[in-house]
Amino acid sequence: MALDFAAGCFGGAAGVLVGHPFDTVKVRLQIQSVDKPLYRGTYHCFQSIIRQESMLGLYKGIGSPMMGLTFINAIVFGVQGNAMRYLGRDTPANQFLAGASAGLIQCVICCPMELAKTRMQMQGTGEKKKSSRKLYKNSLDCLVRIYRREGIRGINRGMVTTVIRETPGFGIYFLAYDVLTRRLGCEPDDPYMIPKLLFAGGMSGIASWLSTYPVDVIKSRLQADGMGGVHQYNGIADCVRQSLKKEGWRVFTRGLTSTLLRAFPVNATTFASVTLFLMYMRQGDGSALQDCETQAVSVEPTSM
């Protein structure tokens, strides 16, 4: 288990560093007011954040995913690998089921982490660089303040939508990666193995996000709701109803461009890093010659 844990952390850290600026833009676009929008689109949002808040503005809230990174990757790769061994056969259907189970269980860490990330990303929206008004000092302070005001229920705001997004999302994620690596014929001695891994990982991330993106919009809105002390939504159904009434069906595509721009490099980096890390570490035990899709999702018997 230690090797898969380390590989997951390594790949996840690389993915967070590459993709967090895109995630900040995605959240800003998802949550901005339709009556008084601050940003005209993805590029304008990037440009405005850098101009008003400096480059560091794009990395607001990165502490939260970094803090949760260890636990989430340990859960995802550990549960997925053990589920595959329990299911017995390495089939696309089992890859989906194993991935879905991993996605479901990691929600316990993912939901509070994304709550803090969202609140930190929205803090200081549109303010000048030197503005000193801050509601939260950092991600941990954000969670502590929410807990003091709202208790356990507060720090788990958006849990239902997180479960609805993550369970099928991770199933499709691992399924797509398995299918693509098999079709591409990724082998350790293939001179084009790394480009193939990057392509398979990136496309898997895109497939996963496209399948669950509308739910992510609602999750972001619910988690940002009440940030200034005023709650706009009474629940998931009310959020969907109000969003549709004010903005129409296009509300469910808000921030999609930045999400897909983020999804490819992040997931390409994550899966390729995990796979190459495992291949390098296992060179001495004879397992480095296994198919790359098997190594990446950790389905073979290891020290887990």
C-alpha positions in Angstrom: 0.0 0.0 0.0 2.9 2.4 0.8 4.1 2.4 -2.8 0.6 3.2 -4.3 0.1 5.8 -1.6 3.4 7.5 -2.5 2.6 7.3 -6.3 -0.8 8.8 -5.7 0.6 11.7 -3.7 3.3 12.3 -6.3 0.9 12.3 -9.2 -1.8 14.3 -7.3 0.7 17.0 -6.3 1.9 17.5 -9.9 -1.8 17.7 -11.0 -2.7 20.3 -8.4 0.2 22.6 -9.3 -0.6 22.4 -13.0 -4.3 22.8 -12.7 -5.2 25.1 -9.8 -5.2 28.4 -11.8 -7.8 26.9 -14.2 -9.8 25.7 -11.2 -9.9 29.2 -9.7 -11.2 30.6 -13.0 -13.8 27.8 -13.2 -15.1 28.6 -9.7 -15.2 32.4 -10.3 -17.2 31.9 -13.6 -19.6 29.4 -12.0 -20.5 31.6 -9.1 -20.4 35.2 -10.5 -23.7 37.1 -10.5 -25.6 37.0 -13.8 -27.0 40.5 -13.2 -23.5 42.0 -12.5 -20.9 39.7 -14.1 -17.3 40.6 -13.4 -15.9 38.4 -16.2 -16.8 38.1 -19.9 -15.3 34.7 -20.3 -12.3 32.4 -19.5 -9.6 34.6 -20.9 -11.0 37.8 -19.4 -11.3 36.1 -16.0 -7.6 35.0 -16.2 -6.6 38.5 -17.3 -8.6 40.2 -14.6 -7.4 38.0 -11.7 -3.7 38.6 -12.7 -4.2 42.3 -13.1 -6.2 42.9 -9.9 -4.8 40.2 -7.6 -1.5 39.3 -9.2 -0.4 35.8 -10.3 -0.9 34.6 -6.7 -4.6 35.3 -7.1 -4.8 32.2 -9.4 -3.4 30.1 -6.6 -5.9 31.2 -4.0 -7.2 28.2 -2.0 -4.4 25.8 -3.1 -3.6 25.0 0.5 -6.9 23.1 0.9 -6.3 20.6 -2.0 -2.7 20.2 -1.0 -3.7 19.4 2.6 -6.3 16.9 1.4 -4.1 15.5 -1.3 -2.4 12.8 0.8 -5.7 11.4 2.1 -7.6 11.6 -1.1 -5.0 9.9 -3.2 -4.4 7.2 -0.6 -8.2 6.5 -0.5 -8.7 6.6 -4.3 -5.8 4.4 -5.3 -6.1 2.1 -2.2 -9.9 1.5 -2.6 -9.7 1.2 -6.3 -6.9 -1.4 -6.2 -8.5 -3.4 -3.4 -11.9 -3.3 -5.2 -10.3 -4.6 -8.3 -8.8 -7.5 -6.4 -12.1 -8.3 -4.7 -13.9 -8.2 -8.1 -11.3 -10.6 -9.5 -11.4 -9.9 -13.2 -9.8 -6.8 -14.9 -12.7 -5.8 -17.1 -14.0 -2.4 -18.1 -17.2 -2.9 -16.0 -15.1 -3.8 -13.0 -12.9 -0.8 -13.6 -16.0 1.4 -13.5 -17.3 -0.2 -10.3 -13.9 0.0 -8.5 -13.5 3.6 -9.6 -17.0 4.5 -8.5 -16.5 3.0 -5.0 -13.2 4.9 -4.6 -15.0 8.1 -5.6 -17.7 7.6 -3.1 -15.5 6.9 -0.2 -13.1 9.8 -0.8 -16.0 12.3 -0.6 -15.5 12.3 3.2 -12.3 14.3 2.6 -13.1 15.8 -0.7 -16.2 17.8 0.4 -14.7 19.8 3.2 -11.5 20.3 1.2 -13.4 21.7 -1.8 -15.6 23.9 0.5 -12.5 25.6 1.9 -11.0 25.8 -1.6 -14.1 27.5 -3.0 -14.4 30.0 -0.1 -10.7 30.9 -0.5 -11.0 31.3 -4.2 -14.0 33.6 -3.9 -12.4 35.7 -1.2 -11.3 39.1 -2.5 -12.9 38.7 -5.9 -12.4 41.8 -7.9 -10.3 43.6 -5.2 -7.1 45.3 -5.8 -3.8 43.7 -5.0 -3.1 45.6 -1.8 -6.5 45.1 -0.2 -6.2 43.8 3.3 -9.8 42.7 3.8 -9.7 39.0 4.4 -12.5 36.8 5.9 -10.2 33.8 6.1 -6.4 33.6 6.7 -6.0 30.3 5.0 -7.8 27.0 4.2 -7.6 25.6 7.8 -8.8 28.9 9.3 -11.7 28.8 6.8 -12.8 25.3 8.0 -12.4 26.2 11.7 -14.5 29.4 11.3 -17.2 27.5 9.4 -17.2 24.8 12.0 -17.6 27.3 14.8 -20.6 28.9 13.1 -22.3 25.9 11.6 -20.9 22.8 13.2 -20.2 19.5 11.3 -23.1 20.1 9.0 -21.5 23.4 7.9 -18.1 21.9 6.9 -20.0 19.2 5.0 -22.0 21.6 2.9 -22.4 20.3 -0.6 -21.8 16.6 0.5 -24.8 15.2 -1.5 -23.8 17.0 -4.7 -20.2 15.9 -4.1 -21.3 12.3 -3.9 -23.4 12.6 -7.0 -20.5 14.0 -8.9 -17.6 11.9 -7.6 -19.2 8.4 -7.7 -20.0 8.2 -11.4 -17.2 10.6 -12.2 -14.4 8.4 -10.9 -16.0 5.3 -12.4 -15.9 6.9 -15.8 -12.4 8.2 -15.1 -10.8 4.8 -14.5 -13.0 3.1 -17.1 -11.9 5.6 -19.8 -8.2 5.3 -18.8 -8.3 1.5 -18.9 -10.0 1.4 -22.3 -7.7 4.0 -23.9 -4.5 2.5 -22.6 -5.6 -0.9 -23.9 -6.5 0.5 -27.3 -3.3 2.5 -27.6 -1.2 -0.5 -26.6 0.8 1.1 -23.9 3.8 -1.1 -23.2 7.0 -0.2 -21.1 9.2 -0.8 -24.2 7.1 1.4 -26.5 9.1 4.6 -27.5 5.8 6.5 -27.5 4.6 5.2 -24.2 4.8 8.6 -22.4 2.8 10.5 -25.0 0.2 7.7 -25.0 0.0 7.9 -21.2 -0.5 11.6 -21.3 -3.2 11.4 -24.0 -5.1 8.6 -22.1 -4.9 10.4 -18.8 -6.0 13.8 -20.3 -8.9 12.3 -22.2 -10.0 10.4 -19.2 -10.2 13.6 -17.2 -12.2 15.3 -19.9 -14.7 12.4 -20.2 -15.1 12.4 -16.4 -15.8 16.1 -16.2 -18.2 16.2 -19.2 -20.3 13.4 -17.5 -20.8 15.3 -14.2 -20.2 19.0 -14.9 -23.8 20.3 -14.3 -23.6 18.8 -10.8 -20.3 20.6 -10.2 -21.9 23.9 -10.9 -24.6 23.3 -8.3 -22.0 22.1 -5.8 -19.9 25.2 -6.2 -22.9 27.5 -5.8 -24.1 25.7 -2.7 -20.6 25.7 -1.1 -20.1 29.4 -1.8 -23.6 30.3 -0.6 -23.6 32.0 2.8 -20.1 33.3 2.5 -21.2 36.8 3.4 -23.6 35.6 6.0 -26.6 35.6 3.7 -27.9 32.3 2.3 -29.5 32.4 -1.2 -30.5 28.7 -1.6 -32.5 26.4 0.6 -31.0 23.2 -0.9 -30.1 21.4 -4.1 -33.6 21.6 -5.8 -33.9 25.3 -4.9 -30.4 26.1 -6.3 -31.3 24.3 -9.5 -34.6 26.0 -9.8 -33.3 29.5 -9.1 -30.3 29.0 -11.4 -32.5 27.8 -14.3 -35.0 30.6 -13.8 -32.4 33.4 -13.9 -29.8 32.0 -16.4 -31.4 29.2 -18.4 -29.8 25.9 -19.2 -26.5 27.5 -20.1 -25.9 28.0 -16.4 -24.8 24.3 -16.3 -21.9 25.1 -18.7 -20.5 28.0 -16.8 -16.8 27.7 -16.5 -16.7 24.6 -18.7 -14.0 25.9 -21.0 -11.6 26.5 -18.2 -12.5 23.2 -16.7 -11.7 21.3 -19.9 -8.5 23.3 -20.4 -7.5 22.3 -16.9 -8.7 18.7 -17.2 -6.4 17.6 -19.9 -3.0 18.7 -18.5 -3.9 17.9 -14.9 -5.1 14.4 -15.5 -2.4 13.7 -18.1 0.2 14.8 -15.5 -1.4 12.9 -12.7 -1.9 9.5 -14.4 1.4 9.6 -16.3 3.3 10.6 -13.0 1.6 7.8 -11.1 2.3 5.2 -13.8 5.9 6.2 -14.4 6.6 6.4 -10.6 5.3 2.9 -10.1 7.2 1.5 -13.1 10.4 3.1 -11.8 9.9 1.8 -8.2 9.0 -1.7 -9.4 11.9 -2.2 -11.8 13.6 -4.4 -9.3 10.8 -6.8 -8.6 9.9 -7.8 -12.2 6.6 -6.1 -12.3 7.8 -3.2 -14.4 6.9 -5.1 -17.6 3.2 -5.2 -16.9 0.8 -3.2 -19.0 0.8 0.5 -18.1 -2.9 0.6 -17.4 -2.6 -2.1 -14.8 0.2 -0.2 -13.0 -1.6 3.1 -13.1 -4.7 1.9 -11.4 -2.9 -0.5 -9.0 -5.0 -3.5 -9.7 -2.2 -6.1 -9.4 -1.4 -7.7 -6.0 1.1 -5.4 -4.2 2.0 -4.6 -0.6 -1.3 -2.8 -0.2 
